[in-house]
Amino acid sequence: MKVSLGGGEFRVLLAVVRLTYGWRKKTAQISSRQITRATGLSVRHVKRTLGALIDAGLLLRERSGRRNVLG
């Protein structure tokens, strides 16, 4: 299966990889603000892009209490 990513999607995906596997974790609690700081994108754009990446099956989201965990 071939997936084509836009520039913003690629930046968000790389930021999540850096904030998880870069710290030798498989999952992490990552806020939209953290991804915003890492990518330079707006919070609104980050949230929309995260949803698209999750829908595409490139990221997983789990609930941990009130927070989301990405991996």
CYANA upper distance limits for C-alpha pairs under 8 A (distance plus 0.5 A):
  5 LEU  CA      9 GLU  CA      6.20
  5 LEU  CA     10 PHE  CA      6.34
  6 GLY  CA     10 PHE  CA      6.62
  7 GLY  CA     11 ARG  CA      6.72
  8 GLY  CA     12 VAL  CA      6.68
  8 GLY  CA     41 LEU  CA      8.07
  8 GLY  CA     49 THR  CA      7.83
  9 GLU  CA     13 LEU  CA      6.58
  9 GLU  CA     49 THR  CA      6.37
  9 GLU  CA     50 LEU  CA      8.35
  9 GLU  CA     53 LEU  CA      7.77
 10 PHE  CA     14 LEU  CA      6.61
 11 ARG  CA     15 ALA  CA      6.63
 11 ARG  CA     39 THR  CA      6.54
 12 VAL  CA     16 VAL  CA      6.76
 12 VAL  CA     35 ILE  CA      7.21
 12 VAL  CA     39 THR  CA      7.09
 12 VAL  CA     46 VAL  CA      7.46
 12 VAL  CA     49 THR  CA      7.79
 12 VAL  CA     50 LEU  CA      7.84
 13 LEU  CA     17 VAL  CA      6.74
 13 LEU  CA     53 LEU  CA      8.22
 13 LEU  CA     59 LEU  CA      8.50
 14 LEU  CA     18 ARG  CA      6.55
 15 ALA  CA     19 LEU  CA      6.61
 15 ALA  CA     35 ILE  CA      6.74
 15 ALA  CA     38 ALA  CA      6.73
 15 ALA  CA     39 THR  CA      7.39
 16 VAL  CA     20 THR  CA      6.60
 16 VAL  CA     30 ILE  CA      8.31
 16 VAL  CA     35 ILE  CA      7.78
 16 VAL  CA     70 LEU  CA      8.13
 16 VAL  CA     71 GLY  CA      8.12
 17 VAL  CA     21 TYR  CA      5.98
 17 VAL  CA     22 GLY  CA      7.07
 17 VAL  CA     71 GLY  CA      8.49
 18 ARG  CA     22 GLY  CA      4.93
 18 ARG  CA     23 TRP  CA      7.73
 19 LEU  CA     23 TRP  CA      6.83
 19 LEU  CA     28 ALA  CA      7.90
 19 LEU  CA     30 ILE  CA      8.05
 20 THR  CA     24 ARG  CA      6.89
 20 THR  CA     25 LYS  CA      5.46
 20 THR  CA     26 LYS  CA      6.37
 20 THR  CA     27 THR  CA      6.34
 20 THR  CA     28 ALA  CA      6.32
 20 THR  CA     71 GLY  CA      7.45
 21 TYR  CA     25 LYS  CA      5.56
 21 TYR  CA     26 LYS  CA      6.54
 26 LYS  CA     71 GLY  CA      6.32
 27 THR  CA     69 VAL  CA      6.94
 27 THR  CA     70 LEU  CA      6.07
 27 THR  CA     71 GLY  CA      4.76
 28 ALA  CA     69 VAL  CA      6.00
 28 ALA  CA     70 LEU  CA      6.18
 28 ALA  CA     71 GLY  CA      7.05
 29 GLN  CA     67 ARG  CA      7.71
 29 GLN  CA     68 ASN  CA      6.83
 29 GLN  CA     69 VAL  CA      5.07
 29 GLN  CA     70 LEU  CA      6.80
 30 ILE  CA     34 GLN  CA      6.97
 30 ILE  CA     35 ILE  CA      7.92
 30 ILE  CA     68 ASN  CA      8.12
 30 ILE  CA     69 VAL  CA      7.20
 30 ILE  CA     70 LEU  CA      7.23
 31 SER  CA     35 ILE  CA      7.19
 32 SER  CA     36 THR  CA      6.55
 32 SER  CA     43 VAL  CA      6.62
 32 SER  CA     46 VAL  CA      7.03
 32 SER  CA     47 LYS  CA      7.20
 33 ARG  CA     37 ARG  CA      6.65
 33 ARG  CA     43 VAL  CA      7.00
 34 GLN  CA     38 ALA  CA      6.73
 35 ILE  CA     39 THR  CA      6.50
 35 ILE  CA     46 VAL  CA      7.59
 36 THR  CA     40 GLY  CA      5.89
 36 THR  CA     41 LEU  CA      5.75
 36 THR  CA     42 SER  CA      6.51
 36 THR  CA     43 VAL  CA      6.38
 36 THR  CA     46 VAL  CA      7.13
 37 ARG  CA     41 LEU  CA      8.12
 41 LEU  CA     45 HIS  CA      6.87
 41 LEU  CA     46 VAL  CA      6.95
 42 SER  CA     46 VAL  CA      6.69
 43 VAL  CA     47 LYS  CA      6.65
 44 ARG  CA     48 ARG  CA      6.80
 45 HIS  CA     49 THR  CA      6.49
 46 VAL  CA     50 LEU  CA      6.49
 47 LYS  CA     51 GLY  CA      6.83
 48 ARG  CA     52 ALA  CA      6.93
 49 THR  CA     53 LEU  CA      6.69
 50 LEU  CA     54 ILE  CA      6.59
 50 LEU  CA     59 LEU  CA      8.42
 51 GLY  CA     55 ASP  CA      6.58
 52 ALA  CA     56 ALA  CA      6.62
 53 LEU  CA     57 GLY  CA      6.81
 53 LEU  CA     58 LEU  CA      5.86
 53 LEU  CA     59 LEU  CA      6.29
 54 ILE  CA     58 LEU  CA      6.33
 54 ILE  CA     59 LEU  CA      5.28
 54 ILE  CA     60 LEU  CA      6.38
 54 ILE  CA     61 ARG  CA      7.60
 59 LEU  CA     70 LEU  CA      7.33
 59 LEU  CA     71 GLY  CA      6.48
 60 LEU  CA     70 LEU  CA      6.18
 60 LEU  CA     71 GLY  CA      5.84
 61 ARG  CA     68 ASN  CA      6.74
 61 ARG  CA     69 VAL  CA      6.06
 61 ARG  CA     70 LEU  CA      5.34
 61 ARG  CA     71 GLY  CA      7.25
 62 GLU  CA     68 ASN  CA      6.12
 62 GLU  CA     69 VAL  CA      5.53
 62 GLU  CA     70 LEU  CA      7.08
 63 ARG  CA     67 ARG  CA      6.48
 63 ARG  CA     68 ASN  CA      5.30
 63 ARG  CA     69 VAL  CA      6.62
 64 SER  CA     68 ASN  CA      6.48
 64 SER  CA     69 VAL  CA      7.02
